[in-house]
């Protein structure tokens, strides 16, 4: 009944954990501070205080307490990396023979540079027309680009040069023919040879270059069967005309064999003019002989290359008929014909 003796209105006598003297002593040793004064970083074991890192207190990277105020710095190396080794590409290697000289099948550096296509026809090195060679201040500019050493293969450069020298020789003969006609006109008052000689010089010299030398040049440059055919066709007539000029038919306008023989007489004047005309006739004979020899040489090269008439026809179809200018001209002609036919159909019959 002892439990009923206690005062029910007094403090409860339940076991209070804070009633232990040890607990009360520990609680009394802690200072009484409010929540505003609480600093979780104030009391750290070991007595070292930790500062908050920020803009005013940057963190330390790889340093000690003595260098806490030094900003972080990137350590650079005083030695630079060595450059990569240079390796020469196959295009930069020049083939040489075992003796140190260029082999017969290889080309010198300048030739190898020149013949890399159409390199000089690109935008980096545009080709400029260089023939005929005229001064820059001349009102007429060159019409063609011609360089045998660059555009013609080494095997055919000799034959192309011979054709070019033969064309020059033909021009010189025509000029001498004008001189002979002038001398004949002064001595005998016959202006026919002189007048026709000037006409032949003006017409045959440029036409022969365009009509048979340039086709031969293009044929050896591009291995063109069509240009070979053009050369053979026109150069054959050139040879026939040169033979006729060497004969010297009276009134034909050339100083040939017949004209020279008819001029000779015992007088000194006739001997001089006859000798001059005979030299011109011999020059015509030499030119006709050169025409025949080169015609045979070019024909042999053409036959050995495997070209044929069918190949020339196929090349004519692919190059000439597909040319933009030719197609435009053909379309214009066809359109004109169609318009004319439509106009005829729309007009009344009566």
Secondary structure, DSSP 8 states (H G I E B T S, - for coil): -GGGSS-TTS---S--GGGSHHHHHHHHHS----STT--TTTS-TTS------SSSS---SS--GGGTTS-------SS----------GGG-----TTSS--TTS--HHHHHHTSTTSTTSTTS-----BS---TTSSS---B---HHHHS-GGGHHHHHHHHHHHHHHHHHHHHHHHHHHHHHHHH---HHHHHHHHHHHHHHHHHIIIIIHHHHHHHHHT-HHHHHHHHHHHHHHHHHHHHHHHT-TTSSS--HHHHHHH--SSHHHHHHHHHHHHHHHHHHHHHHHHHHHHHHHHHHHHHTT--HHHHHHHIIIIITT-HHHHHHHHHHHHHHHHHHHHHHHS---
